[in-house]
Amino acid sequence: MSELIRQDHNVASGEILERKVTKAEADQISADKIADHVRAEAEADKATQKAALLAKLGITEDEARLLLG
């Protein structure tokens, strides 16, 4: 894995400091990426299931909303 660099911006002075990301920060970045991937997969799966159910029922999403509302 390539080295991660963090940029810290001091708004008051306009100074930009660059430093290496710590192991803890890198671990958190990895965990966040995994969580985002899992969340996206779950959302895609839900959308696929929803589309399959609507197709099985032979109705549109708007028609389903009318039935449920």
JONORRA-V941579 format. One line per field, one symbol per residue. ss: DSSP state (A for helix, B for strand, O for the rest). psi: psi as a letter, one per 20 degrees, with the letter a starting at -180 (. if undefined). burial: # if it has 24 or more other C-alpha atoms within 12 Angstrom, else .. Layout:
ss: ???
psi: ???
burial: ???
This chain:
ss: OOOOBBBBBOOOOOOBBBBBOOAAAAAAAAAAAAAAAAAAAAAAAAAAAAAAAAAAAOOOAAAAAAAAO
psi: pqpppppppohgijqppprqprggggghgggggggggggggggggghgggggggghikrrhghghghi.
burial: .....................................................................
